[in-house]
Amino acid sequence: MEKVFDTLQDFMTFSKGVTYLIMAITLIVLPLFWKFVTGRDEKKRTF
């Protein structure tokens, strides 16, 4: 079996990068999902 990480620094850098990718995906998907959910509401009539 191969070693994936040689040092703690390698592991921490990899973990930090994965965390940033997850946060970026969340920041992109959350507004799109919110627009999808609220876009189906009926428009209120204003007189």
Secondary structure, DSSP 4 states (H G I P E B T S, - for coil): ---S-SSHHHHHHHHHHHHHHHHHHHHHHHHHHHHHHHTTSPPPP--
